[in-house]
Amino acid sequence: MAAFDPWSPRFQADPYPAYAELRAAGRVHYFEASDQYLIPHHADVSALLRDRRLGRSYRHRFSHEEFGRPAPPADQEPFHTLNDSGLLDLEPPAHTRIRRLVSKAFTPRTVERLRPYVRALAEELVDGLLADGGGDLVAGLAEPLPVAVIAEMLGVPEGDRPLLRPWSAAIVGMYELNPTAGAASRAVRAAEEFSAYLAALIAERRARPGDDLVSALIAAHDDEDRLTEQEMVSTCALLLNAGHEATVHTTSGGWWTLFEHPDQLAALRADPSLLPTAVEELMRYDTPLQLFERWVLEDIEVAGVRIPRGSEVACLFGSANRDPAVFAAPDRLDLARTDNPHISFGAGIHYCLGAPLARIELTASFGALLRRAPSLRLAAEPVRKPGAVIRGLSELLVEV
């Protein structure tokens, strides 16, 4: 447990040795600093994500008092109103109903129709990097591509798109362990501004429907059941936030990983057919979302350890994706790895709705850079974002 220090720069730079210690020491560890039970093994993480005795929320079954947890501070209400009505933090029956309605609009056909747009945008962004002789891969490609794609899908006007990334970055700051008062304040302000913007966008689409996902969400119904106004706002916010966060960090972190493994980068450049397995391996090797939390709704037992109702478990995705019980030579980057049941997109009812879109985006951006910038190289030491939950870079300077 001494090695697991999620707030230390050393851990944030490389958490994987600490995860190996946790796995070797056992299957469950109580971590007093965050009041959570840490789950480091792949089999346990996978099972708990599917176990309906746990949930992303407990409010569908218990009040705060009944569950033995304090209510969120009143000044955080705008954040929780936006966050808690989204699919990520809902449980059945509300989750089942809303996911069914969203799935009527967010269809495989809708996603597949975006493929040419994604490819063209990736080529355009890479052209910009080539014209400049390089630059910051985060600001030049990793961020603008997925933000533009999900904004295009939802029908967000191009001039408004620069607003989205700062709002998202502020909101997801609340997902870190024990967020600071400053992080909470920024998240609340972003939630207020984002909610107001989305409410106005939804009202405009109600008056003038278009060929976009917001209009499709408005039209989606099931036996006359429709999304409420708050559900619409929260769903759009979730799609915009979750629709790009992991892709941003997999792109930038993935390129850093490739630069650190020149033999694997050379193999990928020599054989572009490796790209589909390479994308999966990069998501496994350095997982963008390192942990996912669950509330324990009924007493459970893991490896003989009783975890009582009212507890919180932290499913360590980053550790599960390096578990030697599941992955051969898990600390080795192998872009040709085919047996790769990584858990980066989650599991169970909260499995990522946008996984097919993320794969299209990642394949397009990595493919465009591999084709158009065959001599792409690191220009300076990357700058890592602080945080132990969302793992990513704030800057990755490259030369072409």
Secondary structure, DSSP 8 states (H G I E B T S, - for coil): -TT--TTSHHHHH--HHHHHHHHHH-S-EEETTTTEEEE--HHHHHHHHH-TTEES-STTT--HHHHT-----GGGHHHHHHHHTSGGG--TTHHHHHHHHHHHHS-HHHHHHTHHHHHHHHHHHHHHHHHHTEEEHIIIIITHHHHHHHHHHHT--GGGGGGHHHHHHHHHGGGSSS--HHHHHHHHHHHHHHHHHHHHHHHHHHHS--SSHHHHHHH--BTTB---HHHHHHHHHHHHHHTTHHHHHHHHHHHHHHHH-HHHHHHHHH-GGGHHHHHHHHHHHT-SB-EEEEEESS-EEETTEEE-TT-EEEEEHHHHTT-TTTSSSTTS--TT-------TT--GGGS-TTHHHHHHHHHHHHHHHHHH-TT-EE-S--EE-S-SSB--EEE-EEE-
